[in-house]
Amino acid sequence: MNKLIITFALLSVMNTAGAQTLALSTPKAEEKSNFSAIVKPTNEFGNATMNHSGTTLSFDGLPGTDIASWAIITDEYGEIVKQTKINASENSVDVHRLGKGMYFVSLVVKDQCKKAFVLNL
């Protein structure tokens, strides 16, 4: 349920920021057999967690150091405010310059969001 709420919140934010409106629809009967494979995320980051301590975000459960990934932080309008390369050994992000508010933190590999978090400062 939380993922659904976050998804609609992201769509609402994107729409108010002037981005294109996305149309959601249910799959047709012949598409249903493949639908779960299309929307099912990969489990590379399934165990990843985000910890916020003071002015630092840290991530646990990231895959090995050979996977180049990014932590991308966007504000409530969808603007990127910070992006940092992360992996299993370098897994922290300094957020001391971010003002109070709500942010979205996405773990991205090869232009695909693998896991997302909400950060309230």
Phi and psi in degrees as a GROMACS rama.xvg file:
@    title "Ramachandran Plot"
@    xaxis  label "Phi"
@    yaxis  label "Psi"
@TYPE xy
-62.11  -38.8782  ASN-2
-63.4724  -38.3422  LYS-3
-65.2458  -44.2152  LEU-4
-63.8666  -43.9207  ILE-5
-63.9532  -40.833  ILE-6
-60.2857  -46.6273  THR-7
-67.4525  -33.25  PHE-8
-65.0427  -42.6711  ALA-9
-63.33  -42.196  LEU-10
-63.5792  -39.5907  LEU-11
-64.9854  -43.4658  SER-12
-63.7981  -43.8708  VAL-13
-61.6426  -40.555  MET-14
-67.4124  -39.977  ASN-15
-73.687  -19.4017  THR-16
-86.9815  5.12235  ALA-17
91.6232  8.51982  GLY-18
-77.8801  168.983  ALA-19
-65.3628  146.158  GLN-20
-80.2069  133.712  THR-21
-96.9602  134.305  LEU-22
-95.9379  128.13  ALA-23
-104.853  137.978  LEU-24
-147.021  158.499  SER-25
-84.2634  151.099  THR-26
-70.0181  152.074  PRO-27
-72.5259  162.201  LYS-28
-54.2907  -42.643  ALA-29
-71.8008  -17.1892  GLU-30
-91.8049  -16.1594  GLU-31
-60.6359  -33.2089  LYS-32
-65.4991  -31.2794  SER-33
-97.2693  -9.06499  ASN-34
-61.1865  -44.0067  PHE-35
-64.997  -32.5785  SER-36
-69.716  -30.1595  ALA-37
-73.274  -44.7604  ILE-38
-92.9981  -9.90325  VAL-39
-72.5849  120.477  LYS-40
-72.1769  156.734  PRO-41
-70.7855  158.913  THR-42
-99.831  16.452  ASN-43
-56.0213  -36.4064  GLU-44
-113.947  18.9987  PHE-45
-56.3876  -32.5514  GLY-46
-98.1677  3.16762  ASN-47
-68.1736  137.874  ALA-48
-129.239  154.533  THR-49
-114.107  135.299  MET-50
-121.887  133.501  ASN-51
-113.34  119.735  HIS-52
-134.338  106.344  SER-53
63.4605  -111.152  GLY-54
-107.21  16.1026  THR-55
-130.57  138.01  THR-56
-102.272  140.013  LEU-57
-133.351  153.943  SER-58
-122.92  131.82  PHE-59
-112.822  154.443  ASP-60
78.7553  21.1145  GLY-61
-75.6035  152.138  LEU-62
-66.1588  173.61  PRO-63
-51.2803  167.744  GLY-64
-69.5848  -11.9625  THR-65
-79.8445  -7.98601  ASP-66
-97.3657  111.507  ILE-67
-78.5582  117.645  ALA-68
-134.593  164.248  SER-69
-126.371  143.282  TRP-70
-100.336  116.228  ALA-71
-114.494  124.298  ILE-72
-108.887  125.647  ILE-73
-118.29  152.35  THR-74
-85.6568  -174.867  ASP-75
-66.4274  -12.7838  GLU-76
-99.4517  1.4844  TYR-77
87.1397  6.16668  GLY-78
-81.2139  134.135  GLU-79
-71.7351  123.042  ILE-80
-107.334  -17.9307  VAL-81
-162.971  140.875  LYS-82
-142.765  134.43  GLN-83
-139.719  136.778  THR-84
-73.7557  132.877  LYS-85
-134.265  161.34  ILE-86
-159.432  -171.026  ASN-87
-63.1449  -31.1299  ALA-88
-94.9341  -28.8005  SER-89
-113.8  88.1589  GLU-90
-122.045  26.9408  ASN-91
-124.291  154.856  SER-92
-133.851  127.605  VAL-93
-80.4632  124.282  ASP-94
-120.845  21.314  VAL-95
-65.7159  -21.9183  HIS-96
-88.9991  -4.10771  ARG-97
-80.6958  135.9  LEU-98
-77.7633  173.756  GLY-99
-63.6002  143.649  LYS-100
150.322  -172.271  GLY-101
-105.74  134.997  MET-102
-130.173  157.942  TYR-103
-114.028  128.209  PHE-104
-111.227  120.953  VAL-105
-115.575  134.7  SER-106
-96.8276  117.588  LEU-107
-121.784  135.236  VAL-108
-130.818  126.23  VAL-109
48.6754  50.2805  LYS-110
63.8329  20.5223  ASP-111
-123.421  128.141  GLN-112
-74.0612  120.314  CYS-113
-96.1319  -28.6425  LYS-114
-159.568  147.109  LYS-115
-133.825  149.514  ALA-116
-134.413  158.726  PHE-117
-107.298  132.942  VAL-118
-118.878  121.985  LEU-119
-109.083  120.426  ASN-120
